[in-house]
Amino acid sequence: MESRNFILASLTPEEEALVRPHLEPVEMRHKMTFFHPDEPIGHVWFVERGCASLINVLPDGDAVEVGTIGREGIVGTPVLLECDRMPCQCDMEVPGDGWRMPASALTAAMRRNEGLRIKLLRFAQGHFNQVAQTAACNRLHSIEERCARWLLMTRDRVGDDFPLTHEYLAIMLGVRRAGVTITANLFQNAGLIRHRRGHFTIVDPAGLEDASCDCYRIIREEFRRLLPDGAKYPDGVPGSGNRAGDTGA
């Protein structure tokens, strides 16, 4: 079974025999909700194309993204730890497709195969590292640095062109929409991106990495270290010096 998903692409014949019969192909539409806060997670999803967003929704209704998931892993991380829920919501932020699998079937497969269990737990560690780094980034870094990090992480999952509104990006960064518009215009004027209504294009990824904080590099290198065949995970951009905050504008 050929796959763009790092976990599925790494399966041995024995591991695949435990997983493949339970996989159902699914379209992952924009704003599709995989699970709600504190509700049982009945399925897990392997992303082939697109990017999902783990969102912390506060009691007052405010929301901020705390992590993203793409082809490097699986939506439904609590299941890997034999839990069935978490106090966050997960939505599809950039549409794509992938596979759905009953959570109970994955749990059974992990119990039967140590190699599969280790692969999935190493992804869980990489995802935890990403969430922790994102928390620090949201507290310590400028909107320009955070926006550049987010755009680069999305580029690693889906390529240079992807649908995205300013409103949704503002939710992901936990800022006002006007702040996203100002930042996007700054990046566009610097020749780093192009944006139009509902769509972004990365024009100068090396320049955008220079505008990002070190959080992008740290998250990227942890995935390269922990994923099966992690050396195939995007390895930054040639010519980038990661000079945080320097957009050249």
SERO-4910 file (N, C-alpha, C, O; in steps of 0.05 Angstrom, whole numbers):
BEGIN
 pado doro    nc1    nc2    nc3   cac1   cac2   cac3    cc1    cc2    cc3    oc1    oc2    oc3
  Met    A     17    -24      0      0      0      0     18     25      0     30     31     20
  Glu    A     19     39    -23     35     64    -24     20     86     -9     -5     88    -11
  Ser    A     35    102      5     22    123     21     41    146     24     66    143     25
  Arg    A     30    170     26     45    194     32     48    197     63     65    212     72
  Asn    A     30    184     78     31    186    107     56    171    117     60    148    110
  Phe    A     71    184    134     96    173    143     92    147    158    108    128    155
  Ile    A     71    146    175     67    121    191     59     98    172     70     77    174
  Leu    A     39    103    155     30     81    137     51     73    118     54     49    112
  Ala    A     67     91    108     88     84     89    110     67    102    125     53     88
  Ser    A    112     68    128    134     54    142    126     26    151    142     11    161
  Leu    A    101     18    147     91     -7    159    105    -32    146    108    -33    122
  Thr    A    113    -50    163    122    -76    153     98    -93    144     76    -86    151
  Pro    A    103   -114    130     80   -131    122     63   -141    146     39   -142    144
  Glu    A     76   -147    168     62   -156    192     45   -134    203     22   -138    211
  Glu    A     56   -110    205     41    -87    215     18    -79    197     -4    -73    206
  Glu    A     24    -80    171      3    -73    151    -21    -92    153    -44    -84    149
  Ala    A    -15   -117    158    -36   -137    160    -55   -132    183    -79   -139    182
  Leu    A    -45   -118    204    -61   -111    227    -77    -85    222    -98    -81    235
  Val    A    -67    -68    204    -79    -42    201    -96    -39    176   -119    -29    178
  Arg    A    -86    -49    154   -100    -43    128   -129    -52    127   -145    -37    116
  Pro    A   -136    -75    138   -164    -84    135   -184    -65    149   -208    -66    143
  His    A   -174    -48    166   -192    -30    181   -192     -1    170   -206     16    181
  Leu    A   -177      4    149   -175     31    138   -197     37    118   -203     20    101
  Glu    A   -209     60    121   -230     69    104   -222     96     92   -216    115    107
  Pro    A   -221     98     65   -213    124     53   -234    146     59   -258    141     57
  Val    A   -224    170     65   -242    191     72   -232    218     60   -208    223     58
  Glu    A   -252    234     51   -246    261     44   -245    278     69   -263    276     86
  Met    A   -225    294     72   -222    311     96   -227    340     87   -210    354     78
  Arg    A   -252    349     91   -261    375     82   -252    397    102   -247    392    125
  His    A   -251    421     92   -244    444    108   -265    447    131   -289    446    126
  Lys    A   -255    451    155   -271    454    180   -285    428    189   -301    429    207
  Met    A   -278    406    176   -288    380    185   -278    377    214   -254    381    219
  Thr    A   -296    369    232   -288    365    260   -283    335    265   -301    318    261
  Phe    A   -259    328    274   -253    300    280   -263    292    307   -274    270    310
  Phe    A   -260    309    327   -272    304    353   -275    330    368   -262    350    363
  His    A   -294    329    387   -300    352    404   -287    349    432   -280    327    439
  Pro    A   -285    371    447   -273    369    474   -288    350    492   -312    350    493
  Asp    A   -273    333    505   -284    315    526   -305    296    516   -321    286    532
  Glu    A   -305    290    490   -322    270    479   -306    246    470   -283    249    460
  Pro    A   -317    221    472   -301    198    465   -292    199    435   -307    208    418
  Ile    A   -267    191    431   -255    191    404   -259    162    393   -245    144    401
  Gly    A   -277    160    374   -285    133    364   -267    124    341   -266    100    336
  His    A   -254    143    327   -237    136    305   -211    151    306   -209    172    320
  Val    A   -191    141    292   -167    156    287   -165    161    257   -177    146    241
  Trp    A   -149    181    248   -147    188    220   -118    191    212   -103    206    225
  Phe    A   -109    177    191    -83    181    180    -85    201    157   -100    196    137
  Val    A    -72    223    159    -74    244    139    -54    238    116    -31    233    120
  Glu    A    -65    238     91    -48    236     67    -42    263     56    -19    269     49
  Arg    A    -62    280     53    -59    307     43    -75    326     61    -96    318     71
  Gly    A    -64    350     66    -79    369     82    -66    372    109    -45    361    115
  Cys    A    -80    387    126    -69    393    153    -92    397    172   -111    412    167
  Ala    A    -91    383    195   -111    385    216   -100    403    238    -76    406    241
  Ser    A   -118    414    254   -111    434    274   -123    425    301   -147    420    303
  Leu    A   -106    424    321   -115    418    349   -121    445    362   -102    462    365
  Ile    A   -145    450    371   -154    476    380   -163    475    409   -179    457    416
  Asn    A   -153    493    425   -162    495    453   -184    517    454   -178    540    449
  Val    A   -208    509    460   -231    527    461   -236    534    491   -242    516    507
  Leu    A   -234    559    498   -237    567    526   -266    571    533   -283    574    515
  Pro    A   -273    572    559   -301    575    567   -314    600    556   -339    600    552
  Asp    A   -299    622    552   -311    646    542   -314    646    511   -323    666    500
  Gly    A   -307    624    499   -310    621    470   -286    628    453   -285    621    430
  Asp    A   -266    640    466   -241    645    451   -227    619    445   -230    599    459
  Ala    A   -212    619    423   -199    594    414   -171    600    404   -167    622    392
  Val    A   -153    581    407   -126    584    396   -116    556    389   -121    537    403
  Glu    A   -101    555    368    -89    530    359    -65    523    377    -49    541    384
  Val    A    -63    498    385    -41    489    401    -24    468    387     -2    461    397
  Gly    A    -32    459    363    -17    440    348    -29    433    321    -53    438    317
  Thr    A    -13    423    303    -23    415    277    -14    387    271      6    377    282
  Ile    A    -28    374    253    -22    346    245    -26    344    215    -47    352    204
  Gly    A     -6    333    202     -7    328    173      1    300    167     -5    281    182
  Arg    A     14    296    144     21    270    134     42    256    151     48    232    147
  Glu    A     53    271    171     73    258    188     61    240    209     75    224    221
  Gly    A     34    241    212     24    226    235     -6    219    233    -16    212    212
  Ile    A    -19    222    256    -45    211    260    -62    230    277    -52    240    297
  Val    A    -87    234    270   -105    250    286   -119    230    306   -130    210    298
  Gly    A   -117    237    332   -128    220    352   -106    210    371   -107    187    380
  Thr    A    -87    227    377    -64    220    394    -71    207    420    -58    189    429
  Pro    A    -93    216    434   -100    203    460   -103    173    457    -97    158    476
  Val    A   -113    164    434   -117    135    430    -91    120    432    -90     97    441
  Leu    A    -69    132    423    -43    119    424    -34    115    453    -17     97    458
  Leu    A    -45    131    471    -38    128    499    -60    114    515    -61    115    539
  Glu    A    -77    100    500   -100     85    512   -118    103    528   -128     95    549
  Cys    A   -123    128    518   -143    146    529   -164    150    507   -159    143    484
  Asp    A   -187    160    514   -209    162    494   -219    190    490   -239    194    476
  Arg    A   -206    210    502   -215    237    499   -194    257    508   -174    249    521
  Met    A   -198    283    502   -181    304    512   -197    330    511   -217    332    498
  Pro    A   -188    351    526   -203    376    528   -198    395    505   -200    419    509
  Cys    A   -193    384    481   -188    401    458   -206    391    435   -217    369    436
  Gln    A   -208    407    415   -223    400    390   -203    398    368   -183    412    367
  Cys    A   -209    381    348   -192    378    325   -208    382    300   -227    367    295
  Asp    A   -200    402    283   -213    408    258   -193    406    235   -169    408    239
  Met    A   -204    403    211   -187    403    187   -183    432    178   -203    445    171
  Glu    A   -159    442    178   -154    470    171   -148    474    141   -157    493    129
  Val    A   -133    455    130   -128    455    101   -138    429     90   -128    408     97
  Pro    A   -158    430     72   -171    405     63   -153    386     49   -133    393     37
  Gly    A   -160    360     50   -145    339     37   -159    313     38   -184    312     35
  Asp    A   -144    291     43   -156    265     45   -139    247     62   -116    254     68
  Gly    A   -149    224     68   -133    205     84   -150    180     90   -166    172     74
  Trp    A   -145    168    113   -157    143    120   -168    145    148   -156    157    166
  Arg    A   -191    132    153   -203    130    179   -201    101    189   -204     82    174
  Met    A   -197     98    215   -194     72    227   -208     72    254   -204     91    269
  Pro    A   -223     52    262   -235     51    288   -213     52    310   -193     38    308
  Ala    A   -217     68    330   -197     70    351   -192     43    365   -170     37    372
  Ser    A   -213     28    368   -210      2    382   -192    -17    365   -177    -33    377
  Ala    A   -194    -15    338   -177    -32    321   -148    -24    323   -130    -41    324
  Leu    A   -143      2    325   -115     10    327   -104      3    354    -81     -6    356
  Thr    A   -119      5    375   -110     -3    402   -103    -32    402    -82    -40    413
  Ala    A   -120    -49    390   -115    -78    389    -89    -83    373    -73   -101    381
  Ala    A    -85    -69    351    -61    -73    334    -36    -66    349    -16    -80    348
  Met    A    -37    -44    364    -14    -35    380     -7    -56    402     17    -60    408
  Arg    A    -27    -68    413    -22    -88    434    -10   -113    423      4   -128    437
  Arg    A    -15   -119    397     -6   -143    385     22   -140    372     36   -160    369
  Asn    A     30   -115    366     55   -111    351     71    -89    364     64    -66    363
  Glu    A     94    -97    375    111    -77    389    123    -57    370    125    -33    378
  Gly    A    130    -65    346    142    -46    327    122    -24    320    130     -1    318
  Leu    A     97    -31    315     77    -11    309     72      7    332     70     31    329
  Arg    A     71     -4    356     67     12    380     90     33    383     84     56    390
  Ile    A    115     24    379    137     43    381    135     65    361    140     88    368
  Lys    A    129     59    336    127     80    315    106    101    323    110    125    320
  Leu    A     83     91    333     61    110    339     68    126    364     61    150    365
  Leu    A     81    114    384     89    129    407    110    149    401    111    171    414
  Arg    A    128    144    383    148    163    375    135    187    361    144    210    364
  Phe    A    115    182    345    100    204    333     86    220    355     87    245    355
  Ala    A     75    207    375     61    220    397     81    239    412     74    261    420
  Gln    A    106    229    415    126    246    428    133    271    411    135    293    421
  Gly    A    135    266    385    140    289    367    117    309    367    122    333    367
  His    A     93    299    369     70    317    370     69    332    396     63    356    397
  Phe    A     76    318    418     77    332    444     98    354    444     94    376    454
  Asn    A    122    348    431    143    368    429    133    393    414    139    415    421
  Gln    A    117    387    392    107    409    377     87    426    393     89    451    392
  Val    A     69    414    408     50    428    425     65    445    446     58    468    450
  Ala    A     85    433    459    100    448    479    115    472    466    115    494    478
  Gln    A    127    468    443    141    490    430    122    512    421    128    536    422
  Thr    A     98    504    412     78    523    403     68    540    427     64    564    424
  Ala    A     65    528    450     57    543    474     78    564    480     71    587    486
  Ala    A    103    557    479    124    577    484    125    598    463    128    622    469
  Cys    A    121    590    438    121    609    416     98    629    418    102    653    414
  Asn    A     74    620    425     51    637    428     55    658    450     44    680    448
  Arg    A     71    651    470     75    669    492     98    689    487     97    712    496
  Leu    A    119    681    473    144    696    472    150    710    446    166    728    445
  His    A    137    702    424    146    712    398    125    729    385    101    728    392
  Ser    A    134    746    367    117    765    353     98    752    334    102    728    327
  Ile    A     77    766    327     58    755    308     72    749    281     64    730    268
  Glu    A     91    765    273    105    760    248    120    734    249    119    718    230
  Glu    A    135    729    271    150    704    274    131    680    275    136    660    262
  Arg    A    110    683    290     91    661    293     76    655    267     72    631    260
  Cys    A     69    675    252     55    671    227     74    658    207     66    640    192
  Ala    A     99    666    206    119    653    188    122    624    195    123    607    178
  Arg    A    124    618    221    127    590    230    103    574    221    106    552    210
  Trp    A     79    585    224     54    570    217     53    565    187     47    542    179
  Leu    A     59    585    171     59    582    142     79    561    133     73    545    115
  Leu    A    103    561    145    123    541    138    115    513    146    120    494    130
  Met    A    104    510    170     95    483    178     73    473    160     72    449    154
  Thr    A     55    490    151     34    482    132     47    475    105     38    456     92
  Arg    A     66    491     96     80    485     71     93    457     72     92    442     52
  Asp    A    104    449     95    117    423     97     96    400     93    103    379     84
  Arg    A     71    406     99     50    385     97     37    385     70     30    364     59
  Val    A     33    409     57     16    410     33     29    423      9     17    423    -12
  Gly    A     53    435     12     65    448    -11     62    478    -10     53    489     10
  Asp    A     70    492    -31     72    521    -32     45    535    -34     42    558    -26
  Asp    A     24    522    -44     -2    534    -48    -23    520    -31    -25    495    -31
  Phe    A    -39    536    -17    -60    524     -1    -82    544      5    -77    567      7
  Pro    A   -107    534      7   -129    551     13   -128    559     43   -124    542     60
  Leu    A   -133    584     49   -132    594     77   -142    622     78   -134    639     62
  Thr    A   -161    627     96   -171    655     99   -157    668    122   -146    655    140
  His    A   -157    695    121   -145    711    143   -159    705    169   -147    704    190
  Glu    A   -186    702    167   -201    697    191   -193    671    205   -190    670    229
  Tyr    A   -189    650    189   -182    624    201   -153    625    212   -147    614    233
  Leu    A   -135    638    197   -107    641    207   -107    657    233    -91    650    250
  Ala    A   -124    677    236   -125    692    261   -133    674    284   -122    676    306
  Ile    A   -152    655    280   -160    636    300   -136    618    307   -131    613    331
  Met    A   -122    609    287    -99    592    291    -78    605    308    -65    592    325
  Leu    A    -74    631    305    -53    645    319    -63    659    344    -47    668    360
  Gly    A    -89    659    349   -100    672    372    -98    702    373    -93    714    393
  Val    A   -101    714    349    -98    743    346   -122    754    331   -139    739    321
  Arg    A   -124    781    329   -145    793    314   -140    790    284   -117    789    275
  Arg    A   -162    789    269   -159    786    240   -143    809    228   -127    805    209
  Ala    A   -146    833    238   -131    856    227   -101    852    230    -86    860    213
  Gly    A    -92    839    252    -64    834    255    -53    815    234    -31    818    225
  Val    A    -69    795    227    -61    776    206    -59    790    179    -41    785    164
  Thr    A    -79    808    173    -78    822    148    -53    840    146    -41    840    125
  Ile    A    -47    854    167    -23    871    167      2    854    162     20    861    146
  Thr    A      4    831    176     27    814    173     29    802    145     51    801    133
  Ala    A      6    792    135      6    781    108     15    802     87     29    795     68
  Asn    A      5    826     90     14    847     72     43    853     74     57    859     54
  Leu    A     54    853     99     82    857    103     99    835     89    118    842     75
  Phe    A     90    811     92    105    789     78    102    791     48    121    785     34
  Gln    A     79    799     38     75    801     10     92    824     -2    105    820    -23
  Asn    A     93    846     12    109    869      3    139    862      3    155    872    -13
  Ala    A    147    843     21    175    834     22    181    812      2    204    803      0
  Gly    A    160    804    -13    164    783    -34    166    755    -23    176    737    -37
  Leu    A    156    751      1    157    724     14    133    707      7    136    683      4
  Ile    A    110    719      4     85    705     -2     69    720    -22     74    744    -27
  Arg    A     48    707    -33     26    721    -46      1    712    -32     -2    688    -25
  His    A    -18    730    -28    -43    722    -16    -66    737    -30    -64    760    -37
  Arg    A    -87    723    -33   -112    734    -43   -134    722    -27   -129    706    -10
  Arg    A   -158    730    -33   -180    721    -16   -181    690    -15   -186    677    -35
  Gly    A   -177    680      9   -179    651     13   -157    634      3   -160    610      1
  His    A   -133    646     -3   -111    630    -14    -84    643     -8    -81    667     -9
  Phe    A    -65    626     -2    -37    635      3    -18    619    -15    -23    596    -20
  Thr    A      3    632    -24     24    620    -39     51    628    -27     56    652    -24
  Ile    A     68    609    -20     94    614    -10    112    619    -34    116    602    -51
  Val    A    123    643    -36    140    651    -59    170    648    -52    185    638    -69
  Asp    A    178    655    -28    206    655    -19    208    640      7    209    653     28
  Pro    A    208    613      7    209    599     32    234    604     49    232    604     74
  Ala    A    257    608     36    281    615     51    278    641     66    285    644     89
  Gly    A    267    661     52    262    687     65    242    685     87    244    698    108
  Leu    A    221    668     83    201    665    104    213    651    128    205    657    151
  Glu    A    231    632    124    244    619    147    262    639    162    264    637    186
  Asp    A    274    657    147    290    678    161    272    695    178    281    706    199
  Ala    A    247    699    170    228    715    185    216    701    209    204    713    226
  Ser    A    219    674    209    207    658    230    225    658    254    249    665    253
  Cys    A    214    649    277    230    644    301    243    616    298    237    601    280
  Asp    A    260    610    318    273    583    318    254    560    323    261    537    319
  Cys    A    229    567    331    210    545    337    205    528    313    201    504    316
  Tyr    A    204    540    289    199    524    265    221    503    262    215    479    257
  Arg    A    246    511    264    268    493    261    268    471    283    273    447    277
  Ile    A    262    478    307    262    459    329    241    438    325    246    414    328
  Ile    A    217    446    318    195    427    312    202    409    289    198    385    290
  Arg    A    212    421    268    219    406    244    240    384    250    238    361    241
  Glu    A    261    392    265    282    373    271    273    351    289    283    328    287
  Glu    A    254    356    307    244    335    325    228    314    308    230    290    314
  Phe    A    213    324    289    199    304    271    219    288    255    215    264    252
  Arg    A    240    301    245    260    286    230    274    265    248    282    244    238
  Arg    A    277    271    273    290    252    292    272    229    300    281    207    303
  Leu    A    246    234    303    228    214    315    212    198    295    204    175    301
  Leu    A    206    209    271    188    195    253    202    171    240    226    171    237
  Pro    A    187    151    232    198    130    214    207    143    188    192    159    176
  Asp    A    231    137    179    242    150    155    242    180    158    236    194    139
  Gly    A    248    190    182    246    218    187    264    235    170    259    259    166
  Ala    A    285    223    159    303    238    141    289    248    117    298    267    104
  Lys    A    266    236    110    251    245     87    232    269     93    221    281     75
  Tyr    A    230    275    120    214    298    127    228    323    117    253    324    118
  Pro    A    213    344    109    226    368     98    248    379    116    245    381    141
  Asp    A    271    385    104    295    393    119    302    422    115    324    429    109
  Gly    A    282    440    120    287    468    117    291    477     89    284    462     70
  Val    A    301    500     85    303    513     59    332    521     54    343    536     70
  Pro    A    345    513     32    372    521     27    374    552     26    357    566     14
  Gly    A    395    562     39    399    591     39    386    605     62    390    629     66
  Ser    A    371    591     79    358    604    101    377    606    125    391    587    131
  Gly    A    377    629    138    393    633    161    377    634    187    388    636    208
  Asn    A    350    632    184    332    633    207    337    658    224    338    656    248
  Arg    A    339    681    211    343    706    226    315    716    234    302    730    219
  Ala    A    307    709    258    280    715    267    273    744    265    288    761    274
  Gly    A    250    749    252    239    776    251    249    792    228    238    814    223
  Asp    A    268    783    212    279    798    189    264    791    164    269    770    152
  Thr    A    245    807    156    230    802    132    242    815    107    233    809     85
  Gly    A    262    832    111    273    846     89    256    869     79    263    882     59
  Ala    A    234    875     94    217    897     85    228    924     93    216    944     87
***
